[in-house]
Structure formats: structure tokens, C-alpha cells
Amino acid sequence: MGKREEEMEVQVRIPTPLKKLTGEQDVIRAKGGTVGEVLQWLTEAYPGLKERLRDEQGELRRFINIYVNDEDIRFIQNLETPLKEGDRLSIIPAIAGGSYSRRRVTLTFPPKLIKEPVIYNIGHRFNVITNIRSANVSENVGWVTLEIDGEDEEYVKALHYLDEIGVAVEPVERNVIE
Amino acid sequence: MNYVRCLRCRECKREYSIGPTHVCEFCFGPLEVVYDYEKIKGTLTQEKIEDRPKSMWRYRELLPLNDEPSVGMNVGYTPLIRAEGLAKALGVRELYLKNDAVNHPTLSFKDRVVSVALSKAKEFGFRVVACASTGNLANSVAALAAAGGLESYIFVPYDLEQGKILGTLVYGTNLIGIKGSYDEVNRLCSEIAENYGWAFVNINIRPFYAEGSKTFGFEIAEQLGWRTPQHVVVPMAGGSLITKIWKGFKELEEIGLLDEVRTRIHGAQASGSNPITSALKEGVDWIKPQKPKTIAKSLAIGNPADGYYALKTIRESGGWGEDVTDEELIEGMKLLAKTEGIFTETAGGVTVGVTKKLIEQGVIPRDESVLISITGNGLKTQEAIRDRVGRPLIIDAKLTEFKKIFEAKQKETDLRVHGTI
């Protein structure tokens, strides 16, 4: 935490329904010392996000859940939750009852990872079950469409791990498979 | 004649046309059916309702179908009972029971929501219906799908009570037991709903489905002679029923069939699954999800879909909420059976137990009118009290044998009467 607040950089995961407002980016590097400051930074950088995340009174919308690392901010300090360099923020829409995140993803592997047992690793490091639905791996590039099953928390951890090691993660849109 | 205007987001109020959808695309809030009350006011009267067949469809102007219902024509209009015996036991003046333990056809209030959901699913042209369930909904979807000529897929936690498993399988459905809690079943179903073109009654058909619960409230008002009691106690799992009973009362007020509604609505949960009453007692308006641990499996929802709105209903109506332990809910079931001759399931035990608590706490004054919502049947959850109701006395087929045990029984009674036991 040696840096001054305004220089602090965190990663923000953007859910699929909001991606068109961030130029199709699903992970954004944002700045701020608290969750509130990061949201402020985000909505200044991507003005379309503001009305989707906050209501007319400026309150965070009720069905938007925000996680810092793997913890729901309502159970930490809400918008005042302090952040440190490298923290990961996830914006996850709650869909009528479940904190719901899309569980089918396409992973694209850079050449350096093609020989690594990445899918095996996430199954072992986190409490998730993986199921390969379709795949194409050649010498230079590979992609896998994967079903990931498990508690939200473990699922989010697995996604963060994939990000970290350099695997590109794309949610699978409805009706791509089956 | 159709009185439905549109679907509307409960949060940001954006409007959507009628379709099998349940979430606002803009703010992710839940969608709700909106009616043209002005139009209904002009046409629906108490007399008109009273002249119709005794089923929930006597209030059809306030239900979201385009056509006549095609599934569950005989659902609803269950008994409303003045409960003198239980009133005496609880020490309250005027007590009523609304008894959906004998709802047709599957003995729980879920038949109300399912008949709306399946009729609507047919209007939308679905051939396959599905649900995530803690048991009662499973029974109801399986039965009404069978009667309505629909194929059904039903997802439940794998460790449900036997009665609820059997009472689903018998209708020839596809029953899938998930190794996990209801909340996990629900989450999986959200994904299945995304990938299969089915009518999930409590997911993509939810706005219509939930409206069926209003009829529980309509019937209370009508059966009490077009008035509402001062207190209604409602069990809470996902939190939908309590909001819809309130909505039902307010709608009757809106269209002029009730005077100003002053009912206080109280919520009941099991202590091992009390995300809503916890939030109420803590004075917050968000729900902290739990991992449920209670024998009241039909209430074991740790992340209630309508939790926030249930809280809002309780607060708006000036009500309160409580929760009871497994021990207290069993006592509640036995008390209702012994005083009123009604065998309710664990959820009903919770509601009776909570009513008792609220009366003892003075939240419900002893001289006011109270209605307890009984939503399910005890024959489905026999495991809960199997070891708590005693055993039959087994004898040979001889008069002397009977005399022996009868005399022993009498002695026991005498001793009890004389206070030595």
C-alpha cells in the first residue's frame, strides 16, 4: 500500500450485459482507493455505465452485486470498502435471487500455455468441476469451451486465476452450444 | 377480456411487453405484471365474484391470462376456519386459519401459482415446463403438467422428504435430484433456463406465476365478508407469497372491493433459515444469504428471490417477523393438530410457532383478529414428527387384552387429573 490513493490500480470485471458500454472489454484497469472511488473513475471513463450501476438518487442499484476479491461489499464496508493495489473487483448482476454468473466460458490460450494443464489446475486449486464442451488446440493457439460448476465464490476465484496466468476468458452467449 | 397492461421493472419502472421474461435488461430488477385497474374497477363487483364457481379463477380479472385458464380449473377456494381451540391455546380472541393444506390437487398453496404459470406457458406456446423446487412446487408442477398435457422437468435437492419425492414421481415427470441445497438447484436452473427453451415456472414465467399467490389474499378477504383481519402471519421461503397476499389486499382496495386495508403482515421463518427475519431485526434492507439448516425443508431457502420485497411488505404494513427452532415448529404442528384437527407440514408448524411468539411478545395484541396462513400438508413431511407422536398400542384380538390397557390408560388419566403425574 505504498502508493498514493489516486495511483492505486485495481482490476474490474465487467459482466456481459454491460460490455457494450466498455468497448467490449471484460476486464478494465481502474483507479481508486475505495470501491466508491473506483466506480466513480469507471463511470467517468465509460459514461454509459453510470445509469446502469446507480439509480436516480445515485445509490448503487439493488440488483447489482459488487465483489472485492471474493467478498460481497455489502458484507465489508460497502462503497467505503478500502482497496489495495491489485485488488479485483467484480460487478455481477443478481438475477432474481441467485448471485448468478454465466457458467459457460471460452478460454483462449496463448502459445506459452498450450502445454500447461490449465483446466486440470483450476479443478484442483478451486472447488469447481470443469466439463469441456468443445475445443480446438493446435501448436500455436488453442481454445476450449468449458462448463464450470461450483459455488459463486470458487467460480470467481477460478476466473481470476485464469486472468492472472494470461488465459483470455469470454463468456459463452446463449445458444452457442446446443 | 384482458386487463393486463404490461410487465414493469419493480426497481427502475421500465416497461416491457408481455412475454416469458423476468429480469429488467436495464437494471437487472425483477419484472411484475401491471393491470389496468381503472378498467377492472368498472367491471368487477363483489356480487359478480360471489356468483362464480368456487375456485381461484373467480378473481380472473386480476390474474394475468389472455384467455380462460387451461390448467387447474378447480384450484383454490380452500376453507377459512374460525379456530376457537387454537385461539384458546394461544390466548387470543379472534383467530382464523386459511387452510391450503387441502388445496386441490396437491395439497399446498403452490397449486395456485402453478395453475397460472402453466396456463400462461400454454398461451405462450411452450410444450415443456420446468421448475426448481423444495418439494411442494415439484408436486404441483408434476400433477398439473400431467393434467394439462405438458411435459415436465423438475429439479429438487436430492435429500427431500420421501412424500414429496413420491408425490412428484407418480405423475410421470422427469425428476432430477441435485446434490446440493435449494439455492444451488435454483442457480443451476437459471443456467438451464438460459439454454433450453422451456417454461421455468419460477424463472422465466415468474412474473405470471407469482400472481397466483394473490388469490390466497383475495379469498381471505372474501371469506371474511369482504374485510381483512388485523394481523396475517405468513411463512417465508423465497418471500413471494407474503408480498402477493399484501398486493392482493391492496388491489381489492384499489378497485373498491375493500375499505382501507389496515392489516399488519407478519413474516415467519425457521431459525435455521432466517435471512429475512434476521435482516428485519437488524434493521437493514439487504439480505445476507445463509446456508439453511432446518427440518422445515419447504422454507429452506438461504438466498430468497423476493427477500427484499418481503421486508418491504412487512415494514409497509407495520408488521413484524419472528423465527422458531425445529423443536418449536414441531410443537406448532402438534398444537394445530390437537386443537383444530389439521395436520400441516413443517412450514405450518413454523407459522403457528411464530404466531405464538408474536402474541407472547405483545406484537399481536390478544384482543385483535389474527389469521394464520397454512400452506402445506403434514402427510408430506411425516419424517419430521415420526418419533414425536407416540406409537399405537398393539394387542391380541382379545377383550381381556383391551380391558388391561384401557384400565391402565384410565389410571394414567386419573393420576394426571389429580396432579400426581
Interface residues (C-beta under 8 A of the other chain):
Chain A: P17 R52 D55 R61 R62 F63 I64 R74 F75 P93 A94 I95 A96 G97 G98 S99 Y100 R102 R103 R104 D149 E151 D152 R174 N175 I177 E178
Chain B: E11 C12 H22 V23 C24 E25 F26 C27 F28 G29 P30 D183 E184 N186 R187 L188 S190 E191 E194 N195 Y196 I203 R206 G238 W286 K288 P289 N303 P304 A305 D306 Y308
